[in-house]
Amino acid sequence: MKHLVYSSVLPIAAAVVLVAATGCGRDSVKVYKVDSGDSVATPPPAGMPATMPDGLAVPDNSGQPKLKYTLPAGWKEKPLTQMRVASFEVSDNGKTADISVIPLGGMSGGDLANVNRWRGQVGLAPVADADLAKQTESVEIAGKPGELYDIAGTSPGSGDAQRILGGILHSTDTVWYFKMTGDAPVVENQKANFIAFLKSVTFDPTAAPATPAAMDMSQLPPAHPAIPGMSAGGQTMPAADSSTKPTWTVPADWKEGQLAQFLVAKFVIGSGATTASVNVSQLTGDGGGLLANVNRWRAQLGQTPLAETDVANLPTIDATGVKATLVEISGTDPRTSQPAKLVGVVLPLNGQTWFYKLMGDATVVAQQKDALIQFVQSAKYPAGQ
């Protein structure tokens, strides 16, 4: 059994993977350097672009924790793509299965869309939102409760029996997707190993790589649901520059933070264990819908999803001459298991949607709620927005 430590970001210049093989009472360490030219190991699927569409903000995963796990016997490492932070394959009697680990920021499309994408990959019809829970098995991922989907069907190309095991873990601002797909007998035989792999995963938040990875959209299959902010025609979220970024009156105790994927602005409040952050993002259209985004936020604090009727009754505030939805959620920080709180504002404006999210220590967030509202109401948007 191997123990691997893999940085969750593939640096542009090089990536370093440490592999410690445990056995006979001794550990050996191997260091692999991967040149940036090798970062995309597979050609793009039919119908997908080979590069990032023009204007799409390059995701920054540099703030992600390092990923550690125990590698099951028989699993072999595969070359990494720019979306995968871990990639393996396993074979049995000439049949194979592929295993991938992909973290996506909050704009990941939602569990329902991704599960239905997996179902489509094995020739199954989509399920309704109300039936999604019936497809779920509880599973432990990185010491936290996660969801496991076991989806059996056939390969659309060959007609052979195919199966997918998909594990989903919601953490703050990130959804982790663990997926095994391949010939049904192999996946069936490897299910116990896959579950053990999920359980072995740990995150090290104390260190993160300094160089961000680029996300290659060619690694998304043709059936992937639209990522909010990017239409089927390739329209994307505008870059956060001086011509598109609003101006605000920023509270004196808010400090600017490092921007990450899809963020127009970021601020940090407090210090030590009692901190909160304010994230501002902008997406085209409705950004995936109010219900999906509110439930995504609820999942980040361990809360169950709301129904459409519940979201329709949320309070509103006046902002820039229009009504913005105010969202308040109390729950638990999945990283620390401490009480946490979220206050969010969703503002539709001129064919775009602005998301303001204050989240962190419950006490800090409660104290900063009025400051967030005033911050939103102070915004002056560039002409045409």
Rosetta blueprint (number, residue, H / E / L):
1 M L
2 K E
3 H E
4 L E
5 V E
6 Y E
7 S L
8 S L
9 V L
10 L L
11 P L
12 I L
13 A L
14 A E
15 A E
16 V E
17 V E
18 L E
19 V E
20 A E
21 A E
22 T E
23 G E
24 C L
25 G L
26 R E
27 D E
28 S E
29 V E
30 K E
31 V E
32 Y E
33 K E
34 V E
35 D E
36 S H
37 G H
38 D H
39 S L
40 V L
41 A L
42 T L
43 P L
44 P L
45 P L
46 A L
47 G L
48 M L
49 P L
50 A L
51 T L
52 M L
53 P L
54 D L
55 G L
56 L L
57 A L
58 V L
59 P L
60 D L
61 N L
62 S L
63 G L
64 Q L
65 P L
66 K E
67 L E
68 K E
69 Y E
70 T E
71 L E
72 P L
73 A L
74 G L
75 W L
76 K E
77 E E
78 K L
79 P L
80 L L
81 T L
82 Q L
83 M L
84 R L
85 V L
86 A E
87 S E
88 F E
89 E E
90 V E
91 S E
92 D E
93 N L
94 G L
95 K E
96 T E
97 A E
98 D E
99 I E
100 S E
101 V E
102 I E
103 P E
104 L E
105 G E
106 G L
107 M L
108 S L
109 G L
110 G L
111 D H
112 L H
113 A H
114 N H
115 V H
116 N H
117 R H
118 W H
119 R H
120 G H
121 Q H
122 V L
123 G L
124 L L
125 A L
126 P L
127 V L
128 A L
129 D H
130 A H
131 D H
132 L H
133 A H
134 K H
135 Q H
136 T E
137 E E
138 S E
139 V E
140 E E
141 I E
142 A L
143 G L
144 K E
145 P E
146 G E
147 E E
148 L E
149 Y E
150 D E
151 I E
152 A E
153 G E
154 T E
155 S L
156 P L
157 G L
158 S L
159 G L
160 D L
161 A E
162 Q E
163 R E
164 I E
165 L E
166 G E
167 G E
168 I E
169 L E
170 H E
171 S E
172 T L
173 D L
174 T E
175 V E
176 W E
177 Y E
178 F E
179 K E
180 M E
181 T E
182 G E
183 D E
184 A H
185 P H
186 V H
187 V H
188 E H
189 N H
190 Q H
191 K H
192 A H
193 N H
194 F H
195 I H
196 A H
197 F H
198 L H
199 K H
200 S H
201 V L
202 T E
203 F E
204 D E
205 P L
206 T L
207 A L
208 A L
209 P L
210 A L
211 T L
212 P L
213 A L
214 A L
215 M L
216 D L
217 M H
218 S H
219 Q H
220 L L
221 P L
222 P L
223 A L
224 H L
225 P L
226 A L
227 I L
228 P L
229 G L
230 M L
231 S L
232 A L
233 G L
234 G L
235 Q L
236 T L
237 M L
238 P L
239 A L
240 A L
241 D L
242 S L
243 S L
244 T L
245 K L
246 P L
247 T E
248 W L
249 T L
250 V L
251 P L
252 A L
253 D L
254 W L
255 K E
256 E E
257 G L
258 Q L
259 L L
260 A L
261 Q L
262 F L
263 L E
264 V E
265 A E
266 K E
267 F E
268 V E
269 I E
270 G E
271 S E
272 G L
273 A L
274 T E
275 T E
276 A E
277 S E
278 V E
279 N E
280 V E
281 S E
282 Q E
283 L E
284 T E
285 G L
286 D L
287 G L
288 G L
289 G L
290 L H
291 L H
292 A H
293 N H
294 V H
295 N H
296 R H
297 W H
298 R H
299 A H
300 Q H
301 L L
302 G L
303 Q L
304 T L
305 P L
306 L L
307 A L
308 E H
309 T H
310 D H
311 V H
312 A H
313 N L
314 L L
315 P L
316 T E
317 I E
318 D E
319 A E
320 T L
321 G L
322 V E
323 K E
324 A E
325 T E
326 L E
327 V E
328 E E
329 I E
330 S E
331 G E
332 T E
333 D L
334 P L
335 R L
336 T L
337 S L
338 Q L
339 P E
340 A E
341 K E
342 L E
343 V E
344 G E
345 V E
346 V E
347 L E
348 P E
349 L E
350 N L
351 G L
352 Q E
353 T E
354 W E
355 F E
356 Y E
357 K E
358 L E
359 M E
360 G E
361 D E
362 A H
363 T H
364 V H
365 V H
366 A H
367 Q H
368 Q H
369 K H
370 D H
371 A H
372 L H
373 I H
374 Q H
375 F H
376 V H
377 Q H
378 S L
379 A L
380 K E
381 Y L
382 P L
383 A L
384 G L
385 Q L
